[in-house]
Amino acid sequence: MTSSVFDAIVVGSGISGGWAAKELTERGARVLLIDRGRMVRHGEDYPSEHKAPWEMPFHGFGDRLLYESDYAVQRRGRGFEEGSAHFFVNDREHPYKVEPGTRFSWLRGYQVGGRSLVWGRASFRLSDFNFGENKRDGHGIDWPIRYADISPWYDHVERFIGVSGAREGIDSLPDGEFLPPFAMNCIEEHAKKGIERSFPGRRMINERTAVLSQDHNGRSACHLCGPCQRGCSTGSYFSTQSSTLPAAEATERLTVMSDTIVAGVDYDPTLKRVTGVRTINSKTGARETITARLIFLNASTLGTIHILLNSRSNAFPNGLANSSGAVGRDIMDTVKGPIITGTFSGFEDQQPIGNRPTGIYIPRFRNVADRETDFLRGYGYQGSGSRALWTRGIDSRTIGADLKAELRKPGPWTIMLGAMGEPLPNYDNVVRLDPNKTDKWGLPQLLVSHRWTANEERMAQDMADQGEAMMRAAGAVKVTTIREIKPAGETNHEMGGARMGHDPREAVLNRFNQAHDIANLFITDGSCMTSSPCQNPSLTYMALSARAADFAMKQLKEGAL
């Protein structure tokens, strides 16, 4: 490849990288999209998409010994199972280190499309409440943007990908450009009435999801086949493969390189610009430098931090674009808190149909208008109602023929609520390069240090208490609660480490996701986040990516870059 081929290089092809490639190519740029993983072709490379459990070697449960040895971290992630394990990395082949006394689960998918193939698809907007919270309570630094800056880009993304949901008029959870929602089932409707009657001001709403409830932009409506994490050949849920990659390819200005690791980014101190990327072919070990006028880093939060820290030079001895010292700092994840399950009586004459790809959501109600608890920030709940399956027999005291007869019938209706909270930014939660360990390509491994604070622990107790109270108000006859906080990373919302901010002395990026130190370097994956909301952040990554690409191309055409 010659130095004159590309206007822009996008590193990483997941949710944000796919959007960067789409927007840049549609605005006239010749783009190289690089991914360190294998090529995955839409539809062709979803080998287990419609397989029944009995068609798999381990009947859907997977090889326990293999998972213990090679997928000890990945198997903790949502969506990991025998039919989707090929979309997750092998931990033994891709090691990282965790600081003793701390915990962090790094969930990864190294393939073209990244984790867009296995994500949960919940798509919520952030509000001014979220963008202003750091400034309001003094934790972290102030976001350099507000809702008005990103609202048109939320519109832009939603209209393209298709988000199913309902307009609810909740100030702290802005409405969007929605397709019709997937209807609640009978037990969810029942619980909604009980909760909203008993707790004025609290709402149970349809989860907003990037799954099509009707045909949209050439993609088919969901046909409720499940499980989504195995790939969707009809393109009914948003992924790079189903949506942004075809759009970018249609411009004929996109080149895709798979199996290519970006070892570092080159910087010219005279020009004060990045000039290209240093790559390693993951199969052959061949090395190459590829140049471009713009570089977008979208390698996932820790992947992008890894590249920045590896890109040291005399100009940036502590990592590229790191004059602030903030690269690798303030690593965050949505708090994955207690799980509350309620069992209900009645409704035995009703049965759910198909595998609905979404559920319900209870938006944040704590510390919204005023602080009302002994902790800062707040939380929401995601969940769904269903009828218990035959696997409930594990807990049954019945045996023999009576057990078989019992399990031939549908079980009772249940509702599960999983709490998800907003942590406080913490400068001491950090990612570094391990000085002693390298991977098989000779690159330093990452060393992660993350601890939850007493604030998150107090929040988790309230999550459990309020979840139980709402479940009883909904009419549950039995309530069980798992009162624990999962290690950071297990929500799969890791973010921070290259945060946006007003001041170059304390932030890596400006309000357009442009590096304060380097005008032609942009970062729009989760590492750009200045705080972690309790609602899922992926829609925000997409909107920020589209906004940054638009800004970068205007700057490029004006000669500013």
Rosetta blueprint (number, residue, H / E / L):
1 M L
2 T L
3 S L
4 S L
5 V L
6 F L
7 D L
8 A E
9 I E
10 V E
11 V E
12 G L
13 S L
14 G L
15 I H
16 S H
17 G H
18 G H
19 W H
20 A H
21 A H
22 K H
23 E H
24 L H
25 T H
26 E H
27 R L
28 G L
29 A L
30 R L
31 V E
32 L E
33 L E
34 I E
35 D L
36 R L
37 G L
38 R E
39 M L
40 V L
41 R L
42 H L
43 G L
44 E L
45 D L
46 Y L
47 P L
48 S L
49 E L
50 H L
51 K L
52 A L
53 P H
54 W H
55 E H
56 M L
57 P L
58 F L
59 H L
60 G L
61 F L
62 G L
63 D L
64 R H
65 L H
66 L H
67 Y H
68 E H
69 S H
70 D H
71 Y L
72 A L
73 V L
74 Q H
75 R H
76 R H
77 G L
78 R L
79 G L
80 F L
81 E L
82 E L
83 G L
84 S L
85 A H
86 H H
87 F H
88 F L
89 V L
90 N L
91 D L
92 R L
93 E L
94 H L
95 P L
96 Y L
97 K E
98 V E
99 E L
100 P L
101 G L
102 T L
103 R L
104 F E
105 S L
106 W L
107 L L
108 R L
109 G L
110 Y L
111 Q E
112 V L
113 G L
114 G H
115 R H
116 S H
117 L H
118 V L
119 W L
120 G L
121 R L
122 A E
123 S L
124 F L
125 R L
126 L L
127 S L
128 D H
129 F H
130 N H
131 F H
132 G H
133 E H
134 N H
135 K H
136 R H
137 D H
138 G L
139 H L
140 G L
141 I L
142 D L
143 W L
144 P L
145 I L
146 R L
147 Y H
148 A H
149 D H
150 I H
151 S H
152 P H
153 W H
154 Y H
155 D H
156 H H
157 V H
158 E H
159 R H
160 F H
161 I H
162 G L
163 V E
164 S E
165 G L
166 A L
167 R L
168 E L
169 G L
170 I E
171 D L
172 S L
173 L E
174 P L
175 D L
176 G L
177 E L
178 F E
179 L E
180 P L
181 P L
182 F L
183 A L
184 M L
185 N L
186 C H
187 I H
188 E H
189 E H
190 H H
191 A H
192 K H
193 K H
194 G H
195 I H
196 E H
197 R H
198 S H
199 F L
200 P L
201 G L
202 R L
203 R L
204 M L
205 I E
206 N E
207 E L
208 R L
209 T E
210 A L
211 V E
212 L L
213 S L
214 Q L
215 D L
216 H E
217 N L
218 G L
219 R E
220 S L
221 A L
222 C L
223 H L
224 L L
225 C L
226 G L
227 P L
228 C H
229 Q H
230 R H
231 G L
232 C L
233 S L
234 T L
235 G L
236 S L
237 Y E
238 F L
239 S L
240 T H
241 Q H
242 S H
243 S H
244 T H
245 L H
246 P H
247 A H
248 A H
249 E H
250 A H
251 T L
252 E L
253 R L
254 L E
255 T E
256 V E
257 M E
258 S L
259 D L
260 T E
261 I E
262 V E
263 A E
264 G E
265 V E
266 D E
267 Y E
268 D E
269 P L
270 T L
271 L L
272 K L
273 R E
274 V E
275 T E
276 G E
277 V E
278 R E
279 T E
280 I E
281 N E
282 S L
283 K L
284 T L
285 G L
286 A L
287 R E
288 E E
289 T E
290 I E
291 T E
292 A L
293 R L
294 L E
295 I E
296 F E
297 L E
298 N L
299 A L
300 S L
301 T H
302 L H
303 G H
304 T H
305 I H
306 H H
307 I H
308 L H
309 L H
310 N H
311 S L
312 R L
313 S L
314 N L
315 A L
316 F L
317 P L
318 N L
319 G L
320 L L
321 A L
322 N L
323 S L
324 S L
325 G L
326 A L
327 V L
328 G L
329 R E
330 D L
331 I L
332 M E
333 D L
334 T L
335 V E
336 K E
337 G E
338 P E
339 I E
340 I E
341 T E
342 G E
343 T E
344 F E
345 S L
346 G L
347 F L
348 E L
349 D L
350 Q L
351 Q L
352 P L
353 I L
354 G L
355 N L
356 R L
357 P L
358 T L
359 G L
360 I E
361 Y E
362 I E
363 P L
364 R L
365 F L
366 R L
367 N L
368 V L
369 A L
370 D L
371 R L
372 E L
373 T L
374 D L
375 F L
376 L L
377 R L
378 G L
379 Y E
380 G E
381 Y E
382 Q E
383 G E
384 S E
385 G E
386 S E
387 R E
388 A L
389 L L
390 W H
391 T H
392 R H
393 G H
394 I H
395 D H
396 S L
397 R L
398 T L
399 I L
400 G H
401 A H
402 D H
403 L H
404 K H
405 A H
406 E H
407 L H
408 R L
409 K L
410 P L
411 G L
412 P L
413 W E
414 T E
415 I E
416 M E
417 L E
418 G E
419 A E
420 M E
421 G E
422 E L
423 P L
424 L L
425 P L
426 N L
427 Y L
428 D L
429 N L
430 V E
431 V E
432 R E
433 L E
434 D E
435 P E
436 N E
437 K E
438 T E
439 D L
440 K L
441 W L
442 G L
443 L L
444 P E
445 Q E
446 L E
447 L E
448 V E
449 S E
450 H L
451 R L
452 W L
453 T L
454 A H
455 N H
456 E H
457 E H
458 R H
459 M H
460 A H
461 Q H
462 D H
463 M H
464 A H
465 D H
466 Q H
467 G H
468 E H
469 A H
470 M H
471 M H
472 R H
473 A H
474 A L
475 G L
476 A L
477 V L
478 K E
479 V E
480 T E
481 T E
482 I E
483 R L
484 E L
485 I L
486 K L
487 P L
488 A E
489 G L
490 E L
491 T L
492 N L
493 H L
494 E L
495 M E
496 G L
497 G L
498 A L
499 R L
500 M E
501 G L
502 H L
503 D L
504 P L
505 R L
506 E L
507 A L
508 V L
509 L E
510 N L
511 R L
512 F L
513 N L
514 Q E
515 A E
516 H L
517 D L
518 I L
519 A L
520 N L
521 L E
522 F E
523 I E
524 T L
525 D L
526 G H
527 S H
528 C H
529 M L
530 T L
531 S L
532 S L
533 P L
534 C L
535 Q L
536 N L
537 P L
538 S H
539 L H
540 T H
541 Y H
542 M H
543 A H
544 L H
545 S H
546 A H
547 R H
548 A H
549 A H
550 D H
551 F H
552 A H
553 M H
554 K H
555 Q H
556 L H
557 K H
558 E L
559 G L
560 A L
561 L L
